[in-house]
């Protein structure tokens, strides 16, 4: 348990790092975030289809649970949370309502809770899968923290509140991991299936559209590089064993 909580804590720290970036030096070093988003999208989709889904199909109705995860987040985003752009700086004139920051925090909080679930469920099945899912989560954590801090500032909140929002996303990542640790062994594949649905949605419906919006061959190749990175990481961690 302590091992995967350490990985979840590292992912949580990346949320805070992204928030600190925009709150303290938000005019510098923004371009690389686009590449984290693109590479993360490719890695996450590969992790979901190559590892998460095959490991979860052993239980009945696994694909129904995947759909619940996918469409549950879709419904949530379109009825409760506002739309947001991963890794994009939001300027003060772009959002006028102070509540927008808190709604975005609520929406991203749901995503990040399942980040923790995915990491923990992966390690409960095997160290190789857990390590792969940790990398998948980590790649989009800095843009995630950057996004929430930027939206909080645009909604008129203080820098302290923006940093606190990033820290809260980190806490929710840990909370998801801790909650998953209490599941009975036969329930872990269901948690993984639910996380797979959420992962596919975030990658395909949130991250890939950002790549398409930015355009350019460099980002397109970076998505493919995320797939290659997954294949390399999968090969490197294979000696750890799938189970």
Buried (B, 14 or more C-beta within 10 A) or exposed (E): EEEBBEBBBBBBBBBBBBBBBBBEEBEEEBEEBBBBBBBBBBBBBBBBBBBBBEBBBEBEEBEEBBBBBBEBBBEBBEEEBBEBBBBBBBEEEEBEEEEBBBBBBEBBBBBBBBBBBBBBBBBBBBBBBBBBBBBBBBBBBBBBBBBBBBBBBBBBBEBEBBBBBBBBBBBBBBBBBBBBBEBEEEBBBBBBBBBBBBBBBBBBEBBBBBBEEBEEEEBBBBBEBBBBBBEEBBEEBEEBEEE
